[in-house]
Amino acid sequence: MVKFKRSFILQLCLLLVVVSMLAACNNAGTSGSEEPAAAQTETKTETTQEPAKEEPKEPELPEVKLTFLYPVAAQPGPDQQLVNDEINKYVKEKINATVELVPLTFDEYEPKLNAMLAAGEAFDIAWSSKGWLGNYQPYIDRGAYLELTDDMIKQYMPEARANIPDKFWPDMLAADGKVYGFPIYQIAAKQKSFVIQKRFLEKYNFDVSTIQTYKDIEPFLKTLKENEPDVIPLGLAQNSNGFYTDRSIVAADGSPVGYKKDDPTYKMITQLESYEAKKEYYQTLRAWNQAGYINKDAPVLQNINDLKSKGNVAVGIEFTSKPGGEIGEKAQNGGHDVVYAPIADSYFTGIASAMHVINKNSKNPERAMMLLNLLNTDKYLYNLICNGIEGKHYKKVDDKYIEPIEGSGYAPNGDWVFGNQFNAYLKPGQAPDTWEKTIELNSSAVVPVSNGFNYSEENIKAEIANINAIKNEYGTALETGAVDPNTVLPEFLDKLKASGIEKVDAEIEKQWEEFLKNKGLK
């Protein structure tokens, strides 16, 4: 009995202990607990924390290969592929793509581009302009370039687009009001100039400020011819001619129309009127050619840089004359310093004078746009394609300046071809404020009423093709003084008329008048 009582008492005590422990555990989770708040929070966190969820990953881009056609002044150097390979290492990391660079000299570019487009080849990116290589509107009319919609640009090129001032963007609009290219942001003004080797100016004490028109260079050419037998006074070629200027006319190179400065109606000067007004200019060129001022092979020489690279062309032509451009000219003139002598007003020509376009047959247009976004925003990539590999092709002087290594094997000298030029390193001789001056020139240049005007060739395609053939037959010969304009110019004009130039002028003028009405100028 005693044993039973003891056993009962022990069991009762154990039960009381268990009940007490349960009560204590229950009180610890209630608001009446005396445990500090921080401890409560800590306990709660430890008991309710879940493993962190991984952010959903964007699907990886499949690797693609792109092709990029662009013009260069001279044949590429031996390190072209080396630089191309280095570019591909970087681009593959960025957008999982590689790119085949296809540099073509100025005289090669247009025929090659035209042939590839005609054959329906699926290259991706090409260089284009208004009024020059890869001519923007005519190729659009052929259906060659891909439209770049606002949505596409926002998705694939947002950073590059953010760098372009909105006031310049309308210049990219084609005749149908759509955009088919992306501008290379750089100099947006043109000023035609003579490029003169400085050593001859100093030797003969010639003041460049006396040169205001093309005629004013004649005494200097005469001096060079009489005293420098191994020098070509004025170098011209098929891709470098046409320096006629008339400061009473508003018509920048590449502009589709021109008009008199003092004409409040902005009446278009027709092509026939322009050619007839140039008769005295052609006669001057003829006289210079016969006097030996112009290289005799000018009508057949395809690329002026083949001649200038020898360093014995005293005077050449530059159609843009941008701040700091003398450095590139120096490289093309055998390493001789040059000076610009402007012979025309500076005109705002817009941002469409240099651009990149995407082939309508491209198999990877989105990735092509991503590459263009990099070329216009990534300073490392832009300077790699412009200048090559640091330490091999150039030395970095400081954060702004580099020094090209002579004979390094890579020197395209075409910063204006590849992307936003305000990302470029400066080279020896360029002023520290080169880019600031460029922006100032863009802002101060005369903006012609024709800015933004593009005409459609839809109704005059056949006539334009015939006219261009006639211009190719006669134009260079007249522009280099190789023929007598007194007999050849009338023949040239007759053939232009027979080819339908009056119909073309009438169609352009009709579209021009409509453009003026839409701007409220009529």
C-alpha positions as CSV (number, residue, x, y, z in Angstrom):
1,M,0.0,0.0,0.0
2,V,2.8,2.3,0.9
3,K,4.5,1.4,-2.5
4,F,1.3,2.2,-4.3
5,K,1.0,5.6,-2.6
6,R,4.6,6.5,-3.4
7,S,4.2,5.5,-7.1
8,F,1.0,7.5,-7.3
9,I,2.6,10.6,-5.8
10,L,5.5,10.3,-8.2
11,Q,3.3,10.1,-11.2
12,L,1.2,13.0,-10.0
13,C,4.4,15.1,-9.6
14,L,5.5,14.2,-13.1
15,L,2.2,15.2,-14.5
16,L,2.3,18.6,-12.8
17,V,5.8,19.2,-14.2
18,V,4.6,18.4,-17.7
19,V,1.6,20.6,-17.4
20,S,3.8,23.5,-16.1
21,M,6.2,23.2,-19.0
22,L,3.3,23.2,-21.5
23,A,1.9,26.3,-19.9
24,A,5.3,28.0,-20.0
25,C,5.7,27.2,-23.7
26,N,2.2,28.6,-24.5
27,N,2.8,31.8,-22.6
28,A,6.0,32.5,-24.5
29,G,4.0,32.9,-27.8
30,T,1.4,35.3,-26.3
31,S,1.3,39.1,-25.9
32,G,1.5,38.7,-22.2
33,S,5.1,37.3,-22.5
34,E,7.8,39.2,-20.6
35,E,10.3,38.4,-23.3
36,P,11.9,41.6,-24.8
37,A,10.4,42.7,-28.1
38,A,13.7,42.3,-30.0
39,A,14.0,38.8,-28.8
40,Q,10.4,38.2,-30.0
41,T,11.2,39.6,-33.4
42,E,14.4,37.5,-33.6
43,T,12.6,34.4,-32.7
44,K,9.8,35.1,-35.2
45,T,12.3,35.8,-38.0
46,E,14.2,32.6,-37.3
47,T,11.1,30.5,-37.3
48,T,9.4,32.1,-40.4
49,Q,12.3,32.9,-42.8
50,E,12.2,31.1,-46.2
51,P,15.0,30.6,-48.8
52,A,15.4,33.6,-51.1
53,K,13.8,33.2,-54.5
54,E,16.1,33.5,-57.5
55,E,15.2,36.3,-60.0
56,P,14.0,34.9,-63.3
57,K,16.8,35.0,-65.8
58,E,16.4,36.5,-69.3
59,P,16.8,33.8,-72.0
60,E,20.3,33.7,-73.3
61,L,20.8,35.2,-76.8
62,P,21.8,32.6,-79.4
63,E,25.2,33.3,-80.9
64,V,25.1,35.0,-84.3
65,K,27.5,36.4,-86.9
66,L,27.0,39.8,-88.3
67,T,28.5,41.5,-91.4
68,F,29.4,45.2,-91.5
69,L,30.3,47.0,-94.7
70,Y,31.9,50.5,-94.6
71,P,34.1,52.8,-96.7
72,V,37.7,53.7,-96.0
73,A,40.2,56.1,-97.5
74,A,42.8,53.4,-98.3
75,Q,43.2,49.7,-98.4
76,P,43.1,48.2,-94.9
77,G,46.4,47.5,-93.1
78,P,47.9,44.0,-92.3
79,D,46.4,44.0,-88.8
80,Q,42.8,44.4,-90.0
81,Q,42.0,40.8,-89.0
82,L,43.8,41.1,-85.7
83,V,41.7,44.0,-84.7
84,N,38.6,42.3,-86.0
85,D,39.3,39.3,-83.7
86,E,39.8,41.6,-80.7
87,I,36.5,43.3,-81.4
88,N,34.8,39.9,-81.6
89,K,36.1,38.9,-78.2
90,Y,34.5,42.0,-76.7
91,V,31.2,41.9,-78.7
92,K,30.7,38.3,-77.9
93,E,30.8,39.0,-74.2
94,K,28.4,41.9,-74.6
95,I,25.7,40.6,-77.0
96,N,26.9,37.0,-77.9
97,A,27.7,38.0,-81.5
98,T,30.7,38.3,-83.7
99,V,31.0,40.7,-86.7
100,E,32.9,40.4,-89.9
101,L,34.2,43.8,-90.9
102,V,34.3,44.5,-94.6
103,P,36.2,47.7,-95.3
104,L,36.0,49.0,-98.9
105,T,37.8,51.9,-100.4
106,F,35.7,54.8,-101.5
107,D,35.8,53.8,-105.2
108,E,35.0,50.2,-104.3
109,Y,32.2,50.8,-101.9
110,E,29.2,51.9,-104.0
111,P,29.6,49.2,-106.7
112,K,30.0,46.4,-104.1
113,L,27.1,47.6,-102.0
114,N,24.9,47.9,-105.1
115,A,25.9,44.4,-106.3
116,M,25.2,42.8,-102.9
117,L,21.8,44.4,-102.5
118,A,20.9,43.5,-106.1
119,A,21.8,39.9,-105.4
120,G,19.8,39.8,-102.2
121,E,22.7,39.0,-100.0
122,A,22.0,38.8,-96.3
123,F,24.7,41.1,-94.9
124,D,23.6,43.1,-91.9
125,I,25.0,46.7,-91.6
126,A,26.2,49.2,-94.1
127,W,27.3,52.8,-94.1
128,S,25.1,55.3,-95.8
129,S,24.6,59.1,-96.4
130,K,22.4,61.6,-98.0
131,G,23.8,62.5,-101.4
132,W,26.9,60.3,-101.4
133,L,27.9,56.7,-100.8
134,G,25.0,54.4,-100.1
135,N,22.6,57.3,-101.0
136,Y,19.8,57.1,-98.4
137,Q,16.6,57.9,-100.4
138,P,17.3,56.1,-103.6
139,Y,18.1,52.9,-101.8
140,I,15.0,53.3,-99.7
141,D,13.0,53.7,-102.8
142,R,14.5,50.3,-104.0
143,G,13.4,48.7,-100.7
144,A,16.9,48.0,-99.7
145,Y,17.0,49.3,-96.2
146,L,15.1,48.1,-93.2
147,E,12.7,50.6,-91.5
148,L,13.8,51.3,-87.9
149,T,10.6,52.0,-85.9
150,D,10.5,54.0,-82.7
151,D,9.7,50.8,-80.8
152,M,12.7,49.0,-82.3
153,I,15.0,51.9,-81.4
154,K,13.7,52.1,-77.9
155,Q,14.2,48.4,-77.4
156,Y,17.6,47.9,-79.0
157,M,19.2,51.3,-79.1
158,P,17.9,53.4,-76.2
159,E,21.3,54.7,-75.0
160,A,22.4,55.6,-78.5
161,R,19.2,57.4,-79.3
162,A,19.4,59.4,-76.0
163,N,22.6,60.9,-77.2
164,I,21.1,62.5,-80.3
165,P,19.5,65.9,-79.8
166,D,15.8,65.7,-80.6
167,K,16.0,68.9,-82.8
168,F,18.3,67.0,-85.2
169,W,16.2,63.8,-85.4
170,P,13.8,65.0,-88.2
171,D,16.7,65.0,-90.6
172,M,16.5,61.1,-90.5
173,L,13.1,61.1,-92.0
174,A,12.8,59.7,-95.5
175,A,10.3,60.9,-98.1
176,D,7.6,58.6,-96.6
177,G,8.1,60.1,-93.1
178,K,9.8,56.9,-91.8
179,V,13.3,56.3,-90.5
180,Y,15.6,53.7,-92.2
181,G,19.0,54.5,-90.6
182,F,20.7,55.6,-87.4
183,P,22.9,58.7,-87.6
184,I,26.6,58.8,-86.7
185,Y,26.6,61.8,-84.4
186,Q,29.5,64.1,-85.4
187,I,29.9,67.3,-87.4
188,A,26.5,68.2,-88.8
189,A,27.7,71.2,-90.9
190,K,29.7,71.4,-94.1
191,Q,32.1,74.0,-95.3
192,K,34.0,73.4,-98.6
193,S,37.7,74.2,-98.3
194,F,41.0,73.8,-100.1
195,V,43.4,71.6,-98.1
196,I,46.9,73.1,-98.5
197,Q,50.2,71.7,-97.3
198,K,51.5,74.1,-94.7
199,R,55.2,73.8,-95.8
200,F,54.4,75.5,-99.1
201,L,52.3,78.3,-97.6
202,E,55.3,79.1,-95.3
203,K,57.9,78.7,-98.1
204,Y,56.1,81.2,-100.4
205,N,54.6,83.3,-97.7
206,F,51.0,82.9,-98.9
207,D,48.2,84.2,-96.8
208,V,45.3,81.7,-96.8
209,S,42.9,84.5,-95.6
210,T,43.1,85.9,-99.1
211,I,41.3,82.8,-100.4
212,Q,37.5,83.3,-100.4
213,T,36.5,81.6,-103.7
214,Y,38.0,78.9,-105.9
215,K,39.5,81.6,-108.2
216,D,41.7,83.0,-105.4
217,I,44.0,79.9,-105.3
218,E,45.2,80.5,-108.9
219,P,48.3,82.7,-108.1
220,F,49.5,80.0,-105.6
221,L,49.0,77.2,-108.1
222,K,51.1,79.2,-110.6
223,T,53.9,79.8,-108.1
224,L,54.0,76.0,-107.3
225,K,54.1,75.0,-111.0
226,E,57.0,77.4,-111.7
227,N,59.1,76.5,-108.6
228,E,58.2,72.9,-107.5
229,P,58.7,70.5,-110.5
230,D,58.1,67.4,-108.4
231,V,54.9,68.7,-106.8
232,I,51.3,68.5,-108.1
233,P,49.8,71.9,-107.5
234,L,46.2,70.7,-107.4
235,G,45.2,67.0,-107.0
236,L,41.9,65.8,-108.4
237,A,40.3,62.4,-109.0
238,Q,37.0,60.8,-109.8
239,N,36.1,60.8,-106.1
240,S,37.5,64.2,-105.3
241,N,36.3,67.0,-107.6
242,G,33.6,69.6,-107.8
243,F,34.7,72.7,-105.8
244,Y,32.4,75.2,-107.6
245,T,31.0,77.7,-105.1
246,D,28.7,80.7,-105.3
247,R,28.0,82.4,-102.0
248,S,24.8,84.0,-103.4
249,I,23.2,80.6,-103.5
250,V,22.1,78.5,-100.6
251,A,23.0,74.9,-101.6
252,A,25.2,72.8,-99.5
253,D,26.8,69.7,-101.1
254,G,24.4,66.9,-101.2
255,S,21.4,69.2,-100.8
256,P,18.6,68.1,-103.2
257,V,17.7,71.7,-104.0
258,G,19.3,75.2,-104.0
259,Y,17.9,78.7,-104.1
260,K,19.1,82.3,-104.2
261,K,19.8,83.8,-100.8
262,D,17.8,87.0,-101.5
263,D,14.8,85.1,-103.0
264,P,11.9,85.3,-100.5
265,T,10.0,82.7,-102.6
266,Y,12.8,80.1,-102.4
267,K,12.4,79.2,-106.1
268,M,14.3,76.1,-106.9
269,I,17.4,76.5,-109.1
270,T,17.1,73.7,-111.7
271,Q,19.9,71.4,-112.6
272,L,20.2,72.8,-116.1
273,E,20.4,76.3,-114.6
274,S,23.2,75.1,-112.3
275,Y,25.2,73.6,-115.1
276,E,24.8,76.7,-117.3
277,A,26.0,78.9,-114.4
278,K,29.2,76.9,-114.1
279,K,30.5,77.6,-117.6
280,E,33.1,80.1,-116.4
281,Y,34.2,77.6,-113.7
282,Y,34.7,74.9,-116.3
283,Q,36.7,77.2,-118.4
284,T,38.9,78.0,-115.5
285,L,39.5,74.4,-114.8
286,R,40.4,73.8,-118.5
287,A,42.9,76.6,-118.3
288,W,44.5,75.1,-115.1
289,N,44.6,71.7,-116.7
290,Q,46.4,73.0,-119.8
291,A,48.8,75.0,-117.6
292,G,49.8,71.8,-115.8
293,Y,48.3,72.7,-112.4
294,I,46.1,69.6,-112.3
295,N,47.4,66.0,-112.4
296,K,46.9,64.6,-115.9
297,D,45.4,61.3,-114.7
298,A,42.6,63.1,-112.8
299,P,39.7,61.9,-115.0
300,V,40.7,58.3,-114.6
301,L,42.2,58.2,-111.1
302,Q,39.6,56.6,-108.9
303,N,40.9,57.4,-105.4
304,I,42.6,60.7,-104.6
305,N,44.2,59.2,-101.6
306,D,46.4,56.9,-103.8
307,L,47.9,60.2,-105.0
308,K,47.9,62.2,-101.8
309,S,49.6,59.5,-99.8
310,K,52.8,60.2,-101.7
311,G,53.0,63.6,-100.0
312,N,53.5,65.6,-103.2
313,V,49.9,67.0,-103.7
314,A,50.1,70.7,-102.5
315,V,46.4,71.5,-102.7
316,G,43.4,69.2,-102.4
317,I,39.7,69.5,-101.6
318,E,37.8,68.9,-98.4
319,F,34.0,69.1,-98.4
320,T,33.4,69.1,-94.6
321,S,36.4,71.0,-93.0
322,K,35.5,69.9,-89.4
323,P,37.5,71.1,-86.3
324,G,40.5,68.9,-85.9
325,G,40.1,67.4,-89.3
326,E,43.6,68.5,-90.3
327,I,45.0,65.6,-88.4
328,G,43.3,63.0,-90.6
329,E,44.3,65.1,-93.7
330,K,48.0,65.0,-92.4
331,A,47.9,61.2,-92.4
332,Q,46.6,61.2,-95.9
333,N,49.2,63.7,-97.2
334,G,52.3,61.7,-96.4
335,G,52.6,63.1,-92.9
336,H,52.7,66.7,-93.9
337,D,50.8,69.3,-91.9
338,V,47.9,71.0,-93.7
339,V,45.7,74.1,-93.4
340,Y,42.1,74.6,-94.4
341,A,41.2,77.5,-96.7
342,P,37.4,77.8,-96.7
343,I,35.8,78.8,-100.0
344,A,32.1,78.6,-99.1
345,D,29.7,79.3,-96.2
346,S,29.2,76.8,-93.5
347,Y,25.8,75.1,-93.9
348,F,24.0,72.9,-91.4
349,T,23.6,69.7,-93.4
350,G,21.9,67.6,-90.7
351,I,22.9,64.4,-89.0
352,A,22.0,62.2,-92.0
353,S,25.3,63.0,-93.9
354,A,26.7,59.9,-92.2
355,M,24.7,57.0,-90.9
356,H,24.4,53.2,-90.5
357,V,21.6,51.3,-92.2
358,I,20.4,47.7,-91.8
359,N,19.9,45.5,-94.9
360,K,16.3,44.5,-95.3
361,N,17.5,41.0,-95.9
362,S,19.4,40.8,-92.6
363,K,18.7,37.6,-90.7
364,N,19.5,39.3,-87.4
365,P,18.3,42.9,-87.5
366,E,17.8,43.1,-83.7
367,R,21.3,42.0,-82.9
368,A,22.6,44.4,-85.6
369,M,20.9,47.2,-83.8
370,M,22.4,46.1,-80.5
371,L,25.9,46.3,-82.1
372,L,25.1,49.8,-83.4
373,N,24.0,50.7,-79.9
374,L,27.4,49.6,-78.6
375,L,29.4,51.4,-81.3
376,N,27.6,54.6,-80.5
377,T,27.9,54.4,-76.7
378,D,30.7,52.1,-75.7
379,K,33.9,54.2,-75.7
380,Y,36.2,51.2,-75.5
381,L,34.6,49.4,-78.5
382,Y,34.4,52.6,-80.6
383,N,38.0,53.5,-80.1
384,L,39.1,49.9,-80.7
385,I,37.6,49.9,-84.2
386,C,38.8,53.4,-84.8
387,N,42.4,53.1,-83.5
388,G,43.2,49.5,-82.9
389,I,44.8,47.9,-79.9
390,E,46.4,50.0,-77.2
391,G,50.1,49.4,-77.0
392,K,50.3,47.9,-80.5
393,H,48.6,50.5,-82.7
394,Y,48.6,53.5,-80.5
395,K,49.9,54.8,-77.2
396,K,47.6,56.3,-74.6
397,V,48.9,59.7,-73.5
398,D,46.1,60.6,-71.0
399,D,42.4,60.2,-70.7
400,K,41.8,62.4,-73.7
401,Y,44.7,61.9,-76.0
402,I,46.4,59.0,-77.8
403,E,49.4,58.9,-80.1
404,P,49.1,56.6,-83.1
405,I,52.1,54.3,-83.7
406,E,53.5,54.9,-87.2
407,G,53.4,51.8,-89.4
408,S,51.6,49.8,-86.8
409,G,49.4,47.9,-89.3
410,Y,46.1,49.5,-88.5
411,A,45.1,53.0,-89.2
412,P,41.7,53.4,-90.9
413,N,41.6,57.2,-90.2
414,G,37.8,57.1,-90.3
415,D,36.4,58.0,-86.9
416,W,33.3,59.4,-88.7
417,V,32.5,56.0,-90.2
418,F,32.1,53.9,-87.0
419,G,29.9,55.7,-84.5
420,N,29.4,58.7,-82.2
421,Q,32.5,60.7,-82.8
422,F,32.3,62.6,-79.5
423,N,33.5,59.3,-77.9
424,A,36.8,59.5,-79.9
425,Y,40.2,60.1,-78.4
426,L,42.0,63.2,-79.5
427,K,45.2,62.8,-81.5
428,P,48.4,65.0,-81.5
429,G,47.7,68.4,-82.9
430,Q,44.0,68.4,-82.1
431,A,42.9,71.1,-79.7
432,P,41.6,70.0,-76.3
433,D,38.2,71.7,-77.2
434,T,37.9,70.0,-80.6
435,W,34.5,68.4,-79.7
436,E,33.2,71.6,-78.1
437,K,34.1,73.5,-81.2
438,T,32.4,71.0,-83.3
439,I,29.2,71.3,-81.3
440,E,29.5,75.1,-81.6
441,L,29.9,74.8,-85.4
442,N,26.8,72.6,-85.6
443,S,24.8,75.2,-83.7
444,S,26.1,78.3,-85.7
445,A,26.0,76.9,-89.2
446,V,23.4,78.4,-91.6
447,V,20.3,76.2,-91.6
448,P,18.9,76.2,-95.2
449,V,15.1,76.1,-95.7
450,S,15.7,72.8,-97.5
451,N,16.8,71.1,-94.4
452,G,14.7,68.0,-94.0
453,F,13.5,67.9,-97.6
454,N,13.8,64.6,-99.5
455,Y,12.2,63.9,-102.7
456,S,10.8,60.6,-103.9
457,E,12.2,59.2,-107.1
458,E,9.2,56.9,-107.7
459,N,7.8,58.7,-110.7
460,I,11.2,59.5,-112.3
461,K,13.3,56.4,-111.7
462,A,14.1,55.7,-115.3
463,E,15.0,59.3,-116.1
464,I,17.3,59.5,-113.1
465,A,19.1,56.3,-114.1
466,N,19.7,57.7,-117.6
467,I,20.8,61.1,-116.3
468,N,23.3,59.6,-113.9
469,A,24.8,57.6,-116.8
470,I,25.3,60.8,-118.7
471,K,26.7,62.6,-115.7
472,N,29.2,59.8,-115.2
473,E,30.2,60.1,-118.9
474,Y,30.8,63.9,-118.8
475,G,31.0,65.1,-115.2
476,T,34.5,64.1,-114.2
477,A,36.0,65.2,-117.5
478,L,34.5,68.7,-117.1
479,E,35.3,68.9,-113.3
480,T,39.0,68.2,-113.9
481,G,39.5,70.4,-117.0
482,A,40.3,67.5,-119.2
483,V,37.9,68.7,-122.0
484,D,37.0,72.0,-123.6
485,P,33.8,73.2,-122.1
486,N,33.0,75.4,-125.0
487,T,32.3,72.4,-127.1
488,V,31.6,69.6,-124.5
489,L,29.2,71.5,-122.2
490,P,26.5,72.1,-124.8
491,E,26.8,68.5,-125.9
492,F,26.4,67.4,-122.2
493,L,23.4,69.6,-121.7
494,D,21.7,68.3,-124.9
495,K,22.1,64.7,-123.7
496,L,20.7,65.6,-120.3
497,K,17.7,67.1,-121.9
498,A,17.2,64.0,-124.1
499,S,17.5,61.9,-121.0
500,G,14.6,63.7,-119.3
501,I,16.3,66.1,-116.9
502,E,13.5,68.7,-117.4
503,K,10.9,66.1,-116.3
504,V,13.1,65.3,-113.3
505,D,13.5,69.0,-112.4
506,A,9.7,69.5,-112.7
507,E,8.9,66.6,-110.4
508,I,11.5,67.7,-107.8
509,E,10.2,71.3,-108.0
510,K,6.6,70.1,-107.5
511,Q,7.6,68.2,-104.3
512,W,9.7,71.2,-103.2
513,E,6.7,73.6,-103.5
514,E,4.6,71.1,-101.5
515,F,7.3,71.0,-98.8
516,L,7.4,74.8,-98.6
517,K,3.6,74.9,-98.2
518,N,3.7,72.3,-95.4
519,K,6.3,74.5,-93.6
520,G,4.1,77.6,-94.0
521,L,6.5,79.3,-96.4
522,K,4.0,79.5,-99.3
